[in-house]
């Protein structure tokens, strides 16, 4: 299996591809312990290959780079991205540590709607 970023770049145009490269660099610099893979047609990053509990997925539509909703050909704010990744990682870790309680609360909220 090859590099997920390189594989993903092959499915998008240069405008999206350039942004993917910038985002990938920011994500990997902010949290080098993450690994990337293509899952559910998303370039996703997680820890310890736990694809069920991803940290940062990235995707593109015809007009927008998803996850951060950036118009194509816009400048990637790598400082902002690098600030987001540790927050996303901490949120993931909090969920994993408290998954049972969080899920029970979510189910209870759903029943009251």
C-alpha positions in Angstrom: 0.0 0.0 0.0 1.4 3.4 -1.0 1.3 6.8 0.6 -2.3 7.8 1.3 -1.7 11.4 0.5 -0.2 10.6 -2.9 -3.1 8.2 -3.6 -5.6 10.8 -2.6 -4.0 13.5 -4.7 -4.6 11.3 -7.8 -8.3 11.7 -7.4 -8.4 15.5 -7.2 -7.4 18.5 -9.3 -4.3 20.6 -8.7 -6.3 23.3 -6.7 -7.5 20.8 -4.2 -4.3 18.9 -4.3 -2.1 21.8 -3.4 -4.3 22.5 -0.4 -4.2 18.8 0.7 -0.4 18.9 0.7 -0.4 22.0 2.9 -3.0 20.5 5.3 -1.1 17.2 5.4 2.1 19.0 6.4 0.3 21.0 9.1 -1.5 18.0 10.5 1.6 15.9 10.6 3.7 18.7 12.2 1.0 19.4 14.9 0.6 15.7 15.8 3.3 13.5 14.3 1.9 10.5 16.0 -1.0 10.4 13.6 -1.1 8.2 10.6 -3.1 8.8 7.5 -5.3 6.5 5.4 -8.2 6.8 2.9 -11.4 5.6 4.6 -14.9 6.3 3.5 -13.4 8.3 0.6 -11.8 10.7 3.0 -8.2 11.3 3.7 -8.3 10.7 7.5 -5.8 10.9 10.3 -5.9 9.0 13.5 -3.7 7.5 16.2 -2.7 3.8 16.4 -4.6 3.0 13.2 -7.9 3.4 15.1 -10.0 4.4 12.1 -13.2 4.3 14.0 -12.1 7.2 16.1 -10.5 9.6 13.6 -9.0 12.9 14.5 -8.9 14.9 11.2 -10.7 13.9 8.0 -10.1 15.9 4.9 -12.2 15.9 1.7 -13.1 18.2 -1.2 -16.2 19.1 -3.2 -16.2 21.0 -6.5 -16.0 24.3 -4.7 -14.7 23.7 -1.1 -12.1 21.8 0.8 -14.1 20.2 3.5 -13.5 19.9 7.3 -12.4 23.5 7.5 -14.7 24.7 4.6 -12.1 26.6 2.6 -12.7 27.7 -0.9 -10.4 26.1 -3.4 -7.3 28.1 -4.3 -7.5 29.9 -1.0 -4.5 30.2 1.3 -4.3 27.5 4.0 -3.7 29.0 7.4 -1.3 26.5 8.7 -1.0 28.1 12.1 -4.8 27.8 12.6 -4.7 24.2 11.3 -1.8 23.4 13.7 -3.9 24.9 16.5 -6.9 22.8 15.6 -5.2 19.4 15.5 -4.2 19.2 19.2 -7.8 20.3 20.1 -9.3 17.6 17.9 -6.8 15.0 19.3 -7.7 16.0 22.9 -11.4 15.8 22.1 -10.9 12.3 20.6 -9.0 11.2 23.7 -11.7 12.7 26.0 -14.3 10.8 24.1 -12.4 7.5 24.2 -11.9 7.9 28.0 -15.6 8.7 28.6 -17.3 7.0 25.6 -19.8 5.0 27.6 -21.0 8.0 29.6 -21.1 10.3 26.5 -23.0 7.8 24.5 -25.5 7.2 27.3 -26.1 11.0 27.6 -26.5 11.3 23.8 -29.1 8.4 23.8 -31.0 10.0 26.6 -31.1 13.4 24.8 -32.4 11.6 21.7 -35.2 9.9 23.6 -36.5 13.3 24.9 -36.8 14.9 21.5 
